[in-house]
Amino acid sequence: MALDVFTPQGCFGLDFPRFRIGNAYARPLPPNSHSVAPETSFRGFEFPYLVAGDFNIHNTATDPSRLLSTKEESESAPYFSLATDLGFSLLNTPGIYTRFPFTGTHRPSVIDLAFTNPHIFPAFRSWDASVLPCTGSDHAPILISLRPPSPHDDKPRPRWQEADWPGLTDRLKNWQIPPPPGAPSPNQLDQWFSSALSALTAVIENNTPRSRPSPRSKAWWTPLLTILRKEYTKATRRAKSLRTPDSYGTARQAKLGYFKAIKRAKATYWADFLAKTSPDNIWTAKQMVAPRKTPRFPSLPDASDPVTINNALLNHLFPPKNPSPVEDD
């Protein structure tokens, strides 16, 4: 089931007047393992698209602590593989259960999933399965928040390894804790503790250098890549531990999916960057596509020992002057 929403001003502050919500409810029906195929759930639409529902699949990306069988991995792999190929991002917080069976024979699981395509993901803010009250079903109600995207603004971070800890030691010794209020209420005690902690943190941060983050530092990275990286690392460690053909196959698929997702994310970001090119950033685009400069440091293919390298560098950086010709008398 799909619901289309049209807004002339653009949905969630984006330049798209159309927004689609897709609901997927998959059930095991023979001869297919699921009634909703991956191709039905994930489409390459050129407008914002959010698909959510009961996919009835288990995957380590959503439930890292679950030990999956080979059948469960093979059933969920086509869904996550197609979602990765089309640039969809998973909104679920890994490890948060969405289904709590009434019977004690089954454990809680994560089968209610939500994905967004690249056009709507900038407007995603939060995914929470603990806010809304239970409706009597064994599935937990999920609240997904969307609002206009905020500009990319990375805050400077303290560089703790460069902090002046000897100087901070004297300052911290002389720092005094503010006196607590007499017979405080829980709210007053919390305010006093928060203010004292903020004052102590300010003393340390004011004497610590800060980084200068760049908005272009891996701007193509997505939360889905973080999940795929964790899944790839986990599968690799599991393969090294078990040393079975199935574990090696799972690790290989996780690796291919992870690096394929990186290429897809970079291509999507680059296409979006070129589509929004303006006179302000046209020079940046030119620098990105310009060929790399030739290396200025000389190559030393025949130098294998320090003496040869030294002579090669001296001859390159300080070439000998040509002797002046001797005139005959």
Secondary structure, 3 states (H helix, E strand, C coil): CEEEEECCCCHHHCCCCEEEEEEEECCCECCECCCCCHHHHCCCCCCCEEEEEECCCCCCCCCCCCCCCHHHHHHHHHHHHHHHHCCCEECCCCCCCCECCCCCCCCCECCEEEEECCCCHHHEEEEECCCCCCCCCCECCCEEEECCCCCCCCCCCECHHHCCHHHHHHHHHHCCCCCCCCCCCHHHHHHHHHHHHHHHHHHHHHCCCECCCCCCCCCCCCHHHHHHHHHHHHHHHHHHHHCCHHHHHHHHHHHHHHHHHHHHHHHHHHHHHHHCCCCCCHHHHHHHHCCCCCCCCCCCCCCCCHHHHHHHHHHHHCCCCCCCCCCCC
